[in-house]
Amino acid sequence: MNNNDNNGNYMNNSKAINNKNKYQTIGFVLVILMILLQGFYGIFAYIDAFAFSNVRGTELFNLLDADWVKIYGSRTLFIALVLAYLLWSKHYQALMWCAAFGTIMPITDAALAIEAGAPMKVVIKHVVTIGYLLITFAVLKRAVTLSNESAKQNN
């Protein structure tokens, strides 16, 4: 049988599958980078709360407050593990929403850094993170849309 009917349906399906795979691959890489960064931050917060707080732009004035940084670290590790599970199980739609909803963290971090008088490079890092999350959301949204369209065509 010919791989292409008179309307070119096989070629369209093949192109849709390739696009879906391309967006899923890009989304996979973007999420892996998020997982690695969150995991690093979580571990860093446990190892050296004082240095970590300086990197985040909200320096500790009292080492007794290091517990709060470690609490942050535990939640960050939780996020990394949830993202890793969702990626492993290919829940791209849930990952898409995690990226969108995750913007609340760098928005808050940027506001806190500004409030604390952190250097502008720290604030810019948080703004870049917002952009990264929005790009990740857009890529994953496209992957989910293409996957849904492919599923409809196969039914």
N, C-alpha and C positions, 0 to 999 in steps of 0.2 A: 504494500500500500504506500502511496505517496505521502511524504512528510508534510505536505502542504495542500490544503484543499483550495478550491477556487477563490475563497475569500481570504486566504492567508491565515486561517485560524491557528494552525500549528505554530507558525512563526510568531504570532502575537502572544500565544501562551508561553512560548519559549522565552520571548523577550520579557514578559511579565515575571516569569520565574527568575530569570537572571537579575532583573532589577530588584526583586524581593530579596534575593540572596545577597546582592550588593549592599542594600540598605541594612539588612540584618547583620552582615559582617562589619560594616562601619559602626553600627549601633553596639555590637558586641565589643569592639575595640574601645569605644568611648566609655562603655560601662565598666570594662575591665580596668581602665585607667582610674575611674571613679573609685572602684573597689580598692585598688592598690593605694590610692591617696588617702582614703578614709581609714584603711587599715594602718597605714603608716602614722597618720595623725593620732589614732587611738592608742597605738603602742607608745608613740612619742610622749603623749600626755601622761602615761603611766611612768615612763622612765625618768622624765625631767619636766615636771609640771611648770617650773619657773621659766625654763627656756621655751617651752611650748607656748606659754601665755605671751611671751614676747614676740614669737613668730606670728601669732594670731592678732597681735596689735592691742592686747589688753593686759598689760604687765601686772604681775602680782606685786603688791606692796608689802604683803605679809605672807610669809611662807605657811602660816597656819591655814590660809585659804586655798592651799594646794589641793585639798580634798575636792573642791568644786571643779578643778581642772581634771582630776581623775574621774569624777562623775561624768564630765563631758566626754572623756576618753572612753568610758564604758558604753555610753550611748553611741559614740562614733563607731566603735567596734561592732555594736549591734547592727547599725545601719549597713556597715560593710558586709556583715554576714547575711543579712536579709537580701541585699543586692546580689551577693554571690549565689544564693539559693535561687533567686528569681532568674538570674542569667543562666545558671546550670539547667534549670527546668524550662527555659525558653519562654518565660512569661513576659514577652516584649511589651504587651499593653500595660501591665503593672509597672514595668520599668519606665515606660514612657511617662506615666503619671508620677512616679517617684522623682523623675528628673524635673518635672514641672513644679511639683509641690516642694521639692528640695530647695528651690530658689529662696524660700523663706529663711534658710540658714545663712547664706552669704549676704542676704539683704540685712539681716539682723547683725551679722558680724561686721559688716561695713559701717552700719550706724553706730555700733558700740566702739569700733576703732576710731571713728571720727570724734565721738564723745570723749574718748580717752586721750585724744590728741596724738594718735599714732601717726607715723610718717605716711605721706601720701602713697608711697609704693605699697603699703599694706592695704590701704583702702582700694587701690587699683586692682590688687590681687583678688579681692572679694568681688569687685565688679566684673572682672574677667571670668571668675567662677560662675557668676550669674549667666553671662553669655554662653559659657561652656554648657551649662545645664539646659539652656534654651535650645542650643544647637542639638544637643543629645535628644531632647524632647522632639524636635522637628524630624530628626533622622528616624527615631523609633516610631513616630507617628506615621511616617511614610512607609516604613517596613510593615507596620500593622495593617495599614490601608491596602497595600499591595498583597499581603497575605490573605486578607479578607476577600479581595477581588478574585484572587487565584482560586480560593475555596469555592466561591460562587460559580466560577466558570467550570469547575470540575464536577459540580452537582448537576 
